[in-house]
C-alpha cells in the first residue's frame, strides 16, 4: 500500500470497525490516531473510485433557474436517455 504504514488486511479490518463505531471509539480499539483513521478512509475512497468504470452520458441537458430574489441561480444538469428528447419551453 503506497504511503501507508498499515497492511491492506489491517486497513480492511479498520474500515469494518470504523463503519460500526464512532471514529474515536474505533481509534481506541485499533490503537491508531484520528489522523491515521482519516488516512485509511481516504485511501479506501480512492481505491473504490478507481474501481468504478468511467463513462460519460451520451446526452446531457443543462438548465439554469432563478432561485428566489436577486442574483441566485440553480444550475440543473441531467442525463437524457436515448430516444427521449428534451423539450425547451
C-alpha positions as CSV (number, residue, x, y, z in Angstrom):
1,X,0.0,0.0,0.0
2,X,1.8,3.2,-1.1
3,X,2.1,5.9,1.6
4,X,0.6,3.7,4.3
5,X,2.3,2.2,7.3
6,X,-0.6,-0.3,7.6
7,X,-1.1,-3.6,5.7
8,X,-4.1,-4.0,3.4
9,X,-5.5,-6.5,5.7
10,X,-5.3,-4.2,8.7
11,X,-6.9,-1.4,6.7
12,X,-9.8,-3.7,5.8
13,X,-10.3,-4.5,9.5
14,X,-10.1,-0.8,10.4
15,X,-12.7,0.1,7.8
16,X,-15.1,-2.6,9.2
17,X,-14.6,-1.2,12.7
18,X,-15.0,2.4,11.5
19,X,-18.3,1.5,9.9
20,X,-19.6,0.1,13.1
21,X,-18.2,2.6,15.7
22,X,-17.7,6.2,16.2
23,X,-14.3,7.3,14.9
24,X,-13.0,8.0,18.4
25,X,-14.1,4.5,19.7
26,X,-12.6,2.8,16.6
27,X,-9.3,4.6,17.1
28,X,-9.2,3.4,20.7
29,X,-10.0,-0.2,19.8
30,X,-7.4,-0.2,17.0
31,X,-4.7,1.8,18.7
32,X,-4.5,4.4,16.0
33,X,-4.8,8.1,15.8
34,X,-7.7,10.1,14.4
35,X,-5.3,11.2,11.5
36,X,-4.4,7.6,10.8
37,X,-8.2,6.7,10.6
38,X,-8.8,9.6,8.3
39,X,-5.9,8.4,6.0
40,X,-7.3,4.8,6.0
41,X,-10.8,6.2,5.0
42,X,-9.3,8.4,2.3
43,X,-7.2,5.6,0.7
44,X,-10.3,3.4,0.7
45,X,-12.3,6.0,-1.1
46,X,-9.5,6.4,-3.7
47,X,-9.4,2.7,-4.2
48,X,-13.2,2.5,-4.5
49,X,-13.3,5.3,-7.1
50,X,-10.5,3.7,-9.1
51,X,-12.6,0.5,-9.4
52,X,-15.6,2.4,-10.8
53,X,-16.0,2.4,-14.6
54,X,-15.5,5.8,-16.2
55,X,-18.4,6.6,-18.5
56,X,-20.0,9.8,-19.7
57,X,-23.6,10.1,-20.7
58,X,-24.3,10.4,-24.4
59,X,-26.6,13.3,-24.0
60,X,-26.9,16.0,-21.3
61,X,-29.4,18.8,-20.6
62,X,-28.3,21.9,-18.8
63,X,-30.7,24.5,-17.5
64,X,-30.4,27.5,-15.2
65,X,-33.3,28.5,-13.0
66,X,-33.7,31.6,-10.8
67,X,-34.0,30.7,-7.1
68,X,-35.7,33.4,-5.1
69,X,-35.0,37.1,-5.4
70,X,-31.8,38.7,-6.6
71,X,-28.9,37.0,-8.4
72,X,-29.4,33.5,-7.0
73,X,-29.4,30.7,-9.6
74,X,-29.5,26.9,-9.7
75,X,-27.8,25.0,-12.5
76,X,-29.5,21.8,-13.3
77,X,-27.6,19.1,-15.2
78,X,-29.5,15.9,-16.2
79,X,-28.8,12.9,-18.4
80,X,-31.2,12.3,-21.2
81,X,-32.0,8.7,-22.2
82,X,-31.6,7.7,-25.8
83,X,-34.8,8.0,-27.7
84,X,-36.2,10.7,-25.4
85,X,-36.0,14.4,-26.4
86,X,-35.7,17.3,-24.0
87,X,-38.3,20.0,-24.6
88,X,-37.5,23.6,-24.3
89,X,-40.2,26.0,-23.1
